[in-house]
Amino acid sequence: MSATQRLELRQGQSLTMTPQLLQSIKLLQLSHAELVAYVEAELERNPLLQEAEGGAFPRSPARQAPNARRGGGIGSAPRPLPVPKGPSSGGSVRTGGGDSELKPELEATLARAASLTEHLEAQLDLAGADREIRQVGEHLIHSLDESGYLTEDLADIAGRLAVSTGTVEAALRLIQGFDPPGVGARNLAECLALQLRERDRLDPAMETLLGRLDLVARHDFAALRRLCGVDAEDLADMLAELRRLEPKPGLAFAAASVDVLVPDALVRAAPGGGFTVELNPDTLPRILLDRTYHAQVVQSVKSDKDKVFLSECLQNAHWLTRSLDQRARTILKVATEIVTRQEAFFREGVAALRPLTLKAVAEAIGMHESTVSRVAANKAIGSARGVFPMKSFFAAAAGEGGHSSEAVRYRIRQLVEAEAADAVLSDDAIAQKLKGEGMEIARRTVAKYREILRIPSSADRRRRAKHRLKTP
């Protein structure tokens, strides 16, 4: 046996992740806000890029002076969504039946989210209180900390405003009745009590528990059972109820002002029945390669360094315009397939949401599953029912019968909300009712979904129902 060397030719295919391909993948998964920032940076960096007339974003005054020939750049925030009156530049697609329309109220869903102060002041304006209470209430609203707590002493506030302590207390009670539940509390126990009272779940046993949160922190459950007059199961339910409350209700507004959900695709009812799916023109950056400027500059470039820079700018401009077009077409294809498969949702609501996987959509439109995942990650679909994250339409199947987990959870909530005070449904009873409706769901699955929905156990609901019946 001898060792020899020889040359062989082999033909094969492989995918090389070039910088341009990596950038294309990144571009596809950007949210609208991230895309605005990215394209704005590219317009600043590349002198061969120009925003097209009637571009989708407002012009940036900061860019108009040094780049007047381009007609401005991209603003940092989207405009309110206009309801389209005809097909957008992204095209439209007809799917199955339906008769809803995209209402103008959709614009309101895209307005800048209010801060906690603005949210409370708007409620104060509608409260109908007398002038003095309103003035004190406004002061209290501006005195709340980021978590929604009032840390100042009421007597000090009364002295500073030259009003009685009773007036300050009345104004505080008014504020504490506003949304979010728990706002205006002076300590954790009061914050939790306000939320429980809003849910009609503040019975004497729970009041006692809130008065001894120190024992809760020390896990002294024996003392708590004795003080509250409950057994171990009831105490466990009460503690679980506390864990589901929000200890810092004001923090929900701290980040809300920058978290605006802008639809990338719009669903509208078609005149002859069905739905049309089209791209939202306000999320489509329209940029062009400025060939006139390139022709002028290329004649004056002399150094090799400048030639390399100009060549890179030209290549990047070509790539970006193509990638943005590809991104738009991909979003439209994914959105269209989602609407086709979830058509019943747009007609009937959450109860009609069907199970749907990324793989099913990917196979239907001839794309890779990872591509669909990137599209769905940070995009939204706007319809007459509101604006929904695209990923929310991908729902797992729950049990047998072809129902989605979202639809089952929705039905569980309906059953609990409709139950009579003297006929509280156990998890097993809910499972049996769902089975009668064609939803084959195990009892443990009902329990899991109930916890996700933050619905107390049947024992807790029964105990609270008995308390309400005894209370005159």
Secondary structure, 3 states (H helix, E strand, C coil): CCCCCCCCCCCCCCCCCCHHHHHHHHHHHCCHHHHHHHHHHHHHHCCCEEECCCCCCCCCHHHHCCCHHHCCCCCCCCCCCCCCCCCCCCCEEECCCCCCCCCHHHHHHHCCCCCHHHHHHHHHHCCCCCHHHHHHHHHHHHHCCCCCCCCCCHHHHHHHHCCCHHHHHHHHHHHHCCCCCCCCCCCHHHHHHHHHHHCCCCCHHHHHHHHCHHHHHCCCHHHHHHHHCCCHHHHHHHHHHHHCCCCCHHHHHCCHHHCCCCCCEEEEECCCCCEEEEECHHHCCCEEECHHHHHHHHHHCCCHHHHHHHHHHHHHHHHHHHHHHHHHHHHHHHHHHHHHHCHHHHHHCHHHCCCCCHHHHHHHHCCCHHHHHHHHHCCEEEECCEEEEHHHHCCCECCECCCEHHHHHHHHHHHHHHCCCCCCCCHHHHHHHHHHCCCECCHHHHHHHHHHCCCCCHHHHHHHHHHHHHCC
